[in-house]
Amino acid sequence: MAVWAAAGAAILCFLYYIAIIIYAGFTVSLSWIWLLASGFFSLLALGCRYLRLHPGRIPLRVMVSSVTCLAAFFVVFVVVEFLVFWGAASSAPAGMDYVIVLGAKVRDEGISNSLRRRLDRAIEYSQISPRTVFILSGGQGEDEPEPEAQAMYDYLLYNGVPANRLVMEPVSSSTVENIAYSRVVIERLERQKDELSSPNEPSVEPGPYLEVEDRPLQIGILTSNYHVYRAEMIARKRGIEGIRGIPAPSDILLFPHLCVRECLAILKDRLMGNM
């Protein structure tokens, strides 16, 4: 049974690799993971078959160590993927003060499908939250014709989002920088509000009053659904408490690959202390 299960997994991984290459080409980041997974499951199938044909030939300590490592890897993978799906299913309420929109690839022929989906989601949110200010975060990569923030600004402006609700952050080059620099932009905007409002405050005659606690800023972060959990964790690490994710849909065929790739990114950021 184990032999057939491992062999089936190897075939499925190989077929999925072929499918994403045909569908999206070799530009898909880390697509070789599926070839690696296919090779791993093939070796696992051969190992299971060898054990069945030659019982007792492999020392027990090697067997126990191998099974323990595989089980640990499986548990970590399942837990992280559960968190990815949990983030993908989240939703932020209407009325956020600021929404940070994370950038994605911009090509010579225009914005990528991933970025378009994020921006279309931002347009939807802008229609139910007419006072929300969008922080458009993304710099210019070496192979991009313009900063992602500029492309995002042009797209949203063209689709009816007012310019006074769009603020660009055009220098970041990673998710960590997206969030760190966007926080600086939000703090600057809040200081400007205070400076403009303070000199014009009307005098108030003494009398009965109610004390109202300052309402903390409500900040959302809009990105692709598979990316929401990591973005939220990085934001909290950078001191943005109460951040709420706003997921944008992803390509259905590429979604399994994106989730697996995101698992690796989460583990890397956790080890590097980014989240």
N, C-alpha and C positions, 0 to 999 in steps of 0.2 A: 504494500500500500504506500509506504513512504517513498519507494522508488518511483512509482507512477506519479505521486503528488509532486515530487521534486522535478521530475522530467516535464510534467505539465506546466509547472511554474516557469521552467527554463524556456519552453516553447512560447508561452504567453509573453514573457519579457522580450524575447527576440521579435515576435510579431508586432508588439507595441512599438518597439524601436523603429521597425520598418514603417509602421503607420505614421509616426510623428515626423519621420524624415520625408516621407512622401507628401504629407500634409503641410509641413512648415519649413522643410529644408534643413540644411546643416547649421543654420543660424540659431537653432534652439540650444540654449545654454545647458551644458552638462547632459546632453542626450545620450552620451556614451554610458551613463549610469545603467541604462537598461541592457546594454551589451555585457557590462560587468555583472549585473544581476543574473543574466542568462547563463554566463559562464559559471557563476557561483552555484546556481541550482543544478547545472549539469554535473559539476564535480560532486555535489551533494548526492545526486542520484547514483552516480558511479560508486561513491563511498557506501551508500546504503546497500547497493547490489553486492559489493565486495563483502560486506559484513554478513549478508544472507548466505553467500556461497562459501565463505570461509569464517565461520563463527569461532571466536576465541583467538584469532590471529592478531588482533589489535589489543594492546594492553588496556586494562580497565581504567587506569588513571587517565589515559589519553581520551578514552571515550567520555568519561565524566567531565573532564576539562572542556572538551569540545561541545558537549551538550549544554554545559553551564554557560559558556560564552554565547552560544546561539540563543539560548533562552533569555539571557540578559539583553542581548541586542534586540530581540523581538519585543521584550517588554518596554524598553526605552523607545523603540520605534512606534509602538502602539500608543503609548502615553503622549508622545509629542504630536503624533497625527491627530489624536483626540483633541488636543489643545488647538491645533490648526483648524479643525472642523468647528470647534466651539467658537473661535474667533470669526470664522466665516459665517456663522449663524447669528452673530450679534447684530444689534441695531441701535443707533443713537436717536434720541427723541428730537423732534423739531425744536427750533429756537436756540440752537447753539450760538454763542457769541462769535466764536471763530471755528472754522474748519480748515485743517491743514490738508491740502490735496497733494499727495506724493506723486512725483513725476515718473515717467517711464520713457522708453526709447522714442526718439524723434529721428525720422529718416529723411533723406533728400526729397522723397516723394510725399512726405507728410507724416503725421503722427502715427504711431503704431496702434494696432487694434486694442492692445492692453490699455494704453493711455486714453484712447477714445472712450472706452467703456468707463473708465474712471471719471472722465469729464462729463459724459452723459449722466452719470449718477450725480455729479455735482450740480448739473442743471436741474435735475429732478428735486434735489434737496433745496436748491435756491428758490424753487417755486412754492415750497411749503414753509420756508423760513426766510421771509423777505428782508430781514435785518442782519442775517449772518454775513460775516466778512470771510472771504476765502483767501487763505495764504497758499499761493501756488509755488511749490517748492521743487526745484530741480535745476541743476547747472547744465553746462554744455560739455558733453563728452568729446573725445578726440574725433570720433566719426559722426558727430551730429552737426547739422548745419546751423543750429541756433540753440540757445539755452532752452531747456524743457519748459521753464517757467514762462518764457516769452510765447512759445507755441501754445501753452495752456491758456494764457491770457487772451491771445488772438481768437482761439476757438470759442472760449466762453463769451467773450465780447460779441463775436459774430452771432452767437446763439442767444443773445438777449440778456445776458447777465450784466447789470450796470457796472461801469468802470469803477465807481466809488466803492464797490464791494469786492474788488479784486486787488490783491497786493502780491507782488512778485518777490520771491526769494531765489535769485538766479545763480547761486554760487555753490550749492551743495552737490556732493558727488556720491553719497551713500545714504542709506536710511538713517543712520546715526546722525549724519550731518543735516539731513532734511529736517529732522526733529529739533536738533540743537539750535540751528540757525532760525528755524521758524519760531521757536520760543523767544529768541532775541527780538525778532520782528514784532511779535505780539506785545512784548513788554515795552517796546518803543512806541507802538501805537497807543497803548494804555497811558503812557507818560504824556504823550501829546494830548490826549483827551483831558487829562488832569490840568495841564497847563492852559488849555483853552477854556476850561470851565471855571477854574478858580477865580480869575479876576471879575467874572460876570455874575457871581453868586449874589442874589438879592439879600438884603438884610432881613432878619426875621425877628419880629417882636416876641418878647418872652411870653410864655403861656403854656397851656397843656400840650403835651406832645407824646408820640409813641416812639420808642426806640426800635429801629429796624436794623437787624444785623446786615453787614455787608454781604452781598451775594457773591460767592466765588465765581470766577470766570468759568463758563462752560465751553470746553474745547473738544472738538471732535477731530478724528483723523480719518481721512477717506483714502482708501487704497483698494487693491484687488482683494477679493475675499480670502484667498489663501494666505495673504500677507498681513491680515488685520492683527492677529495675536502677537506676532513679533513686533509690529509697529507700536502696539499699545504698551508692551513690556519695555521697549526702549524708551518710550515717552515717559513712563513712570520712573524709570531709572534716571531720566534727565529732569525730574522734579515736576512734571506736569501731572498733578494728581487728578483723579476723576476723569481721565481721558476716556472718550467713548469712540468706538470704532464704527465706521460707516462702510460696509463692504460693497464693492462693485463686482459685477459678475465677471467670470473668467471664461475662456474658451473651454467648451465641454470636453473636447478631445484631449487637450493639453492639461486639463485639470489634474489628473493623477500624477503626471510628471512634475507639475508645479508644486504639488503637495509634498512629493518626495524630496524635491530640491529644497523646499522650504524647511523640511526637517533638518537637513544638513546645515542650512543657514542658522537655524535656531540653536543648534548645538555649538556651532562656531561662535556665535555672539554670546552664548552663555559662558563658554570657556574664556572668551576675551573680556568678560565683564561688562559687555554692552547692555545686558538685560538681567 
